[in-house]
Amino acid sequence: MSPHDTGKSRLRRCLAVGVPIAVIAAVTASGTATGAPSHARDGEPRITGAATLGDIPLGAFSNDLLPGTVSDDRGVKLGGIGSDIYPAGREGEFWTVTDRGPNGQITVDGTKRRTFPVPGFDPAIVKIRVTGRTVKVIDAIPLTTRSGKPVTGLPNQPGRDEAPYSYDTKTALTYDANGVDTEGIVRAKDGSFWLVDEYGPSLLHVSARGKVLSRYVPKGLNLKGADYPVVEALPGVLLNRKINRGFEGLAQLPGGDLVLAVQSPLSLPDKSAGEASLTTRLFRFSPRKQAVTAEYAYRIDPVNVVDPSEDDPSELKISSLVALGGERLLVEERTDKAARLQVVELNRRSDILGERWDKETTSPSLEQLTDPSAAGVPVLRKKLVADLGKVQGLPGKIEGVARVRHDTLVLINDNDFGMTDGNGAFDANGRLIDSGIRTTVTYLRLPHGI
């Protein structure tokens, strides 16, 4: 049996061991249609198809992969698989990845607390098949440690990561050195996976069965207690990532090198500078050398250009990278409501690795420069290929992008497991009041291709 059949086999075994029919139906039943293909004027991107994921109880899903992982899912359904999407080979099939799991924020005495209503949730790689208007789960691979224990989505380090709390903030949860907030995903030729994480930020090499083989983190992170190898191989400047804004985009170049995108500008020299900045960074990583070999400055468009309804630059993010062949990349700039897709080409002249911009003492910092090019920084040149904010019918918070043909993209949204922030996320019995936002896979045709 192929190692990639493990999740599929488990789902089949559910029938044999009496898992409720509702659970099995949720895996195979049709999701809610998101509407007919959109009509667009000539020369504009248009939606050619859309499909949604049905209701799958999160506890049943998790415990089928790793028994006993979730004791109470509080009515949460499987979601959050839209952190990224990567073609799986067959038409209509894709690898996706969950993030750290259901989480929200509740303000207590003027301070926001991060809640984890299902703290036992284990991030997973989820293989899906799109058939008509339906998204079906056909495989699932749980992330595990070296000894086979679940890798949770809980924060790693006190003082560096947000403190975790129960769904109602009444109980403080423990940190977990094994925890990851997974985002981007690609699959290597040998069947293993590469994932990026927002906590470290880090790059994870994961076996075909989900075991974490290595976690590459910034120099000086000093992460102790993890049940898998932790390698300090990334530039120390990454220690200045904004909370919950580490790596999110990941692409695999034809030669095997990986490109990692920091979701938001680094907090250099401080938080306010990072939140006002439009300059974030891409890093090139060689799996063969197990080292970063290049770094690039990427300039995000002004926030009111990306999203005319938004005026806060800290809402800007880089969520997805897609390799287009050669050294070309598709880059998604977004807020939660709108996004733009840009094409850049990497080149040696744009490499800033090891220069003064990687030193915390540099003043002004790269992030503080209002015009990096004028200061001699070789910012990556980019070309706009699609303004998703102008495409009617797309869901918000598109985090995953894949190219399936030269003129067709596949997009997936992060529905946050149906959670919302605030005290109204759960009812008086501690059951989720679902937002109604569905995980949706959308096909988008570009008139001129890329």
C-alpha positions in Angstrom: 0.0 0.0 0.0 1.3 3.5 -0.9 2.0 5.7 2.1 -0.3 8.3 0.6 -3.3 5.9 1.0 -3.3 6.0 4.8 -5.9 8.7 5.3 -8.1 7.3 2.5 -8.0 3.8 4.1 -8.9 5.3 7.5 -11.9 7.0 6.0 -13.0 3.7 4.4 -12.5 1.9 7.8 -15.0 4.3 9.3 -17.7 2.5 7.6 -16.6 -0.8 9.0 -16.3 0.4 12.6 -19.6 2.2 12.8 -18.6 5.9 12.6 -21.9 7.8 12.3 -23.3 8.0 8.8 -23.5 11.8 9.2 -19.7 11.9 9.4 -19.2 9.7 6.3 -21.8 11.6 4.4 -20.1 14.8 5.2 -16.9 13.5 3.6 -18.6 12.4 0.4 -21.8 14.5 0.1 -22.1 17.5 -2.1 -21.3 20.8 -0.6 -23.4 23.9 -1.2 -23.1 25.4 -4.6 -21.5 28.8 -4.7 -23.2 30.0 -7.8 -22.8 29.8 -11.5 -19.6 30.9 -13.3 -19.3 34.7 -13.2 -19.8 36.9 -16.2 -16.9 39.2 -16.9 -16.1 41.7 -19.6 -13.6 40.8 -22.2 -10.0 41.1 -20.9 -11.0 40.5 -17.2 -10.5 37.3 -15.1 -13.7 35.3 -14.6 -14.8 32.4 -12.4 -15.3 29.2 -14.4 -16.3 27.0 -11.5 -16.6 26.7 -7.7 -17.1 24.0 -5.2 -17.5 23.8 -1.4 -16.6 21.4 1.4 -19.4 19.7 3.2 -19.8 19.5 7.0 -17.3 17.1 8.7 -17.3 17.1 12.5 -13.7 18.1 13.5 -13.6 15.6 16.4 -14.4 12.6 14.2 -12.0 13.8 11.6 -9.1 14.2 14.0 -9.7 11.1 16.1 -9.9 9.0 13.0 -6.4 10.0 12.1 -5.0 10.0 15.7 -7.4 8.3 18.2 -8.1 10.3 21.4 -6.7 13.6 20.0 -9.9 15.6 20.5 -12.1 15.0 23.5 -14.6 17.8 22.6 -14.7 19.6 19.3 -17.4 22.1 20.6 -19.4 21.7 17.5 -16.6 22.8 15.2 -16.5 21.4 11.7 -13.4 20.7 9.6 -12.2 23.9 8.0 -9.1 26.0 7.8 -7.7 23.8 5.0 -7.4 26.8 2.8 -4.0 27.8 4.2 -2.6 26.7 0.8 -3.3 24.5 -2.2 -0.9 22.5 -4.3 -1.7 20.3 -7.4 -1.7 16.6 -6.5 -1.1 15.3 -10.1 -4.6 14.2 -11.2 -6.9 16.7 -12.6 -9.2 18.1 -9.8 -7.0 16.8 -7.0 -5.0 18.9 -4.6 -3.0 18.8 -1.5 -4.1 21.4 1.1 -3.0 22.1 4.7 -4.8 23.3 7.8 -3.4 26.0 10.0 -3.1 25.7 13.8 -6.7 24.9 14.2 -9.8 26.8 15.5 -8.7 29.9 17.3 -10.1 33.3 18.1 -9.6 36.4 20.3 -11.6 37.7 23.2 -10.8 41.0 25.0 -10.5 40.7 28.7 -9.8 43.8 30.8 -8.7 45.6 27.7 -6.3 43.0 26.5 -6.9 40.5 23.7 -6.5 36.8 24.6 -5.9 34.1 22.1 -8.3 31.2 22.5 -7.9 27.6 21.3 -11.3 25.9 21.7 -10.0 22.6 20.5 -6.5 22.5 21.9 -5.9 18.9 21.0 -6.3 19.6 17.3 -3.5 18.2 15.2 -2.6 20.2 12.0 -3.0 17.9 9.0 -2.2 17.7 5.3 -5.6 17.1 3.5 -5.9 15.8 0.0 -9.1 16.9 -1.7 -10.9 16.1 -5.0 -13.0 18.7 -6.7 -16.0 17.2 -8.5 -18.6 19.6 -9.9 -19.7 21.8 -7.0 -18.4 19.4 -4.4 -15.1 19.2 -2.5 -14.4 15.8 -1.2 -11.7 14.7 1.3 -10.0 11.7 -0.2 -6.9 11.5 2.1 -5.6 13.0 5.3 -2.2 12.9 6.9 -1.7 14.0 10.5 1.5 15.8 11.4 3.4 13.8 14.1 6.6 14.1 16.1 9.6 11.8 15.8 7.9 9.4 18.3 4.6 9.5 16.6 2.8 11.9 18.9 0.5 14.6 17.5 1.9 18.0 16.6 -0.5 20.5 18.0 -1.3 24.0 16.9 -0.4 25.6 20.3 2.2 28.4 20.6 5.8 27.5 21.3 7.4 30.0 23.6 6.2 32.2 26.5 7.0 35.9 25.9 7.5 35.4 22.2 4.1 33.9 21.2 0.7 34.8 22.4 -0.5 33.0 25.6 -3.1 30.3 24.8 -6.4 30.1 26.6 -9.5 27.9 26.5 -12.5 28.9 24.4 -13.9 31.2 27.1 -10.5 32.5 28.3 -11.1 31.1 31.8 -8.3 28.6 31.6 -4.7 29.2 30.6 -3.4 26.4 28.4 0.2 25.2 28.2 2.6 26.1 25.5 3.9 23.3 23.2 7.4 23.3 21.7 6.0 20.9 19.1 3.2 23.2 18.1 3.1 24.7 14.6 0.9 27.2 12.7 1.3 25.6 9.3 0.6 27.6 6.1 2.2 27.0 2.7 2.7 23.5 1.3 4.6 22.0 -1.6 5.4 18.3 -2.4 8.9 17.1 -3.3 9.7 14.6 -5.9 10.3 11.9 -3.3 6.8 12.2 -1.9 7.8 14.2 1.2 6.3 17.6 1.9 7.6 21.1 2.8 5.5 23.4 4.9 6.0 26.8 6.4 5.0 28.0 9.9 4.2 31.3 11.4 5.4 30.8 14.9 9.1 30.4 14.4 8.9 31.4 11.7 10.0 28.0 10.4 10.3 25.7 7.5 9.3 22.1 8.1 10.3 19.0 6.1 7.7 16.3 6.6 7.7 12.7 5.5 5.0 11.2 3.2 3.3 9.9 6.3 3.4 13.2 8.1 6.3 12.8 10.5 8.3 16.0 11.0 11.8 15.2 9.8 13.3 18.6 10.5 12.2 22.1 11.5 14.4 24.9 10.3 14.2 28.0 12.5 16.0 31.4 12.8 19.4 31.5 14.4 19.0 32.4 18.1 15.4 31.2 18.5 16.6 28.7 21.1 13.5 26.4 20.9 13.8 23.6 23.5 11.8 20.5 24.1 10.6 19.6 20.6 10.3 15.9 19.8 11.9 16.3 16.3 15.1 17.9 15.1 15.2 21.7 15.3 17.9 23.3 13.1 18.8 27.0 13.4 19.5 27.5 9.7 17.5 30.7 8.9 18.8 34.3 9.3 18.4 35.7 12.8 16.7 38.8 11.5 13.6 36.7 11.2 13.3 36.7 15.0 11.7 40.1 14.4 8.7 38.7 12.7 5.3 40.2 13.8 3.3 37.9 16.1 1.2 35.5 13.9 2.8 36.9 10.8 5.7 34.6 10.1 6.1 32.6 6.9 2.9 32.1 4.9 3.8 31.7 1.2 5.9 28.8 -0.1 6.9 27.9 -3.6 9.1 25.2 -5.1 11.3 26.2 -8.0 12.0 23.7 -10.9 15.4 22.9 -9.6 14.1 22.1 -6.1 14.9 25.3 -4.3 12.2 26.7 -2.0 11.1 30.3 -1.7 9.5 31.4 1.6 7.6 34.7 2.0 7.3 36.5 5.3 3.6 37.4 5.6 4.2 40.9 6.9 7.1 43.4 7.2 9.4 42.6 10.1 9.1 44.7 13.3 12.4 46.6 12.7 13.3 48.5 14.7 10.0 48.1 16.5 6.3 47.1 16.1 5.1 50.5 14.8 7.7 50.6 12.1 6.7 47.1 10.9 3.0 47.9 10.9 3.5 51.1 8.8 5.9 49.4 6.3 5.2 48.1 2.8 8.4 46.1 2.5 8.5 42.5 3.3 11.0 39.8 2.5 11.4 36.5 0.5 14.0 33.9 1.3 15.4 31.2 -1.0 16.3 27.9 0.8 18.3 25.1 -0.7 17.2 21.7 0.6 20.4 20.2 -0.5 22.5 22.7 1.4 20.0 23.0 4.2 20.6 26.8 4.1 19.2 30.1 2.9 21.0 31.1 -0.3 19.3 34.4 -1.2 17.0 37.1 0.2 14.8 39.5 -1.7 13.0 42.7 -0.8 9.4 42.7 -1.9 7.4 45.9 -2.0 3.6 45.5 -1.4 1.2 48.0 -3.1 -0.4 50.7 -0.8 -3.3 49.3 1.2 -5.9 51.4 -0.5 -4.7 50.1 -3.9 -5.0 46.5 -2.8 -8.2 47.1 -0.9 -10.0 50.4 -1.4 -12.1 49.8 1.7 -9.1 49.6 4.0 -6.7 52.3 5.2 -4.5 50.4 7.7 -1.3 49.1 6.1 -0.8 46.6 8.9 -3.7 44.6 7.3 -1.6 43.9 4.2 -0.2 40.3 3.9 1.6 38.0 1.5 -0.3 34.8 1.6 0.7 32.7 -1.4 3.6 32.0 -3.7 3.3 30.0 -6.9 6.2 28.9 -9.1 5.6 29.7 -12.7 8.7 28.1 -14.3 12.3 29.3 -14.4 12.8 32.0 -11.7 9.3 33.4 -12.0 6.8 33.6 -9.1 3.2 34.5 -8.7 2.8 36.5 -5.5 -0.5 37.2 -3.7 -0.9 40.5 -1.8 -4.0 40.7 0.2 -6.2 41.9 3.0 -9.0 39.8 4.4 -11.4 41.3 1.8 -9.3 41.8 -1.4 -6.2 40.6 -3.1 -3.9 41.2 -6.1 -1.7 38.8 -7.9 1.7 39.9 -9.1 4.4 38.2 -11.1 8.1 38.7 -10.1 11.3 37.2 -11.4 14.1 36.4 -9.1 17.7 37.3 -10.1 21.1 37.6 -8.5 21.1 41.4 -8.8 18.2 41.5 -6.3 19.8 39.4 -3.6 20.3 41.2 -0.3 21.3 38.3 1.8 24.0 39.1 4.4 23.9 42.8 3.7 23.3 45.5 6.2 19.6 45.1 5.9 19.9 41.8 7.9 21.4 43.7 10.9 19.1 44.9 13.6 21.4 47.8 14.2 21.0 49.2 10.7 19.2 52.6 10.8 17.0 53.3 9.1 16.0 49.7 8.7 14.8 48.2 5.4 11.2 48.4 6.8 11.6 52.1 7.6 12.5 53.1 4.1 9.7 54.9 2.3 11.4 54.3 -1.1 13.8 51.4 -0.8 14.9 51.7 -4.5 16.0 55.2 -4.0 18.1 54.0 -1.1 19.9 51.5 -3.3 17.8 48.4 -2.4 17.2 46.2 -5.5 13.5 45.7 -4.9 11.9 42.9 -7.0 10.1 44.3 -10.0 6.5 43.0 -10.4 3.7 42.9 -12.9 0.0 42.9 -12.0 -1.8 39.9 -13.5 -5.2 40.0 -11.6 -7.0 42.2 -9.2 -9.2 39.6 -7.3 -11.0 42.4 -5.5 -12.7 43.2 -8.8 -13.9 39.6 -9.4 -17.5 39.2 -8.3 -18.4 36.0 -6.5 -15.0 35.3 -4.8 -15.1 34.6 -1.1 -12.9 36.7 1.2 -9.6 35.6 2.8 -8.1 33.8 -0.2 -4.9 32.2 1.2 -4.1 29.5 -1.3 -3.4 29.8 -5.0 -2.3 27.1 -7.5 -1.9 27.2 -11.3 -3.4 24.3 -13.2 -3.1 25.6 -16.7 -1.3 28.6 -18.3 -4.6 30.6 -18.1 -6.3 29.0 -15.1 -5.7 29.4 -11.4 -7.3 27.5 -8.5 -8.0 29.6 -5.3 -9.0 28.4 -1.9 -10.2 30.5 1.1 -9.5 30.1 4.8 -12.9 29.9 6.5 -11.3 29.9 10.0 -13.2 26.7 10.9 -16.4 28.8 11.0 -15.1 30.8 14.0 -15.5 34.5 14.7 -13.8 36.6 17.4 -15.4 37.8 20.5 -17.7 36.4 23.2 -20.4 35.5 20.7 -18.4 32.8 19.0 -19.9 30.1 21.3 -23.4 29.6 22.9 -24.2 29.2 26.5 -23.4 25.5 26.3 -19.9 26.1 24.7 -21.0 25.0 21.2 -19.8 27.0 18.2 -22.1 29.5 16.6 -20.9 28.9 13.1 -20.1 31.8 10.8 -21.6 30.1 7.8 -18.5 30.7 5.7 -17.6 27.6 3.8 -14.3 26.3 2.5 -14.5 27.1 -1.2 -12.3 26.1 -4.2 -12.7 28.5 -7.1 -11.4 28.2 -10.6 -10.4 31.5 -12.2 -9.5 32.0 -15.8 -7.1 34.7 -16.8 -7.7 36.2 -20.2 -4.1 36.5 -21.1 -2.6 33.7 -19.1 0.7 33.9 -17.1 
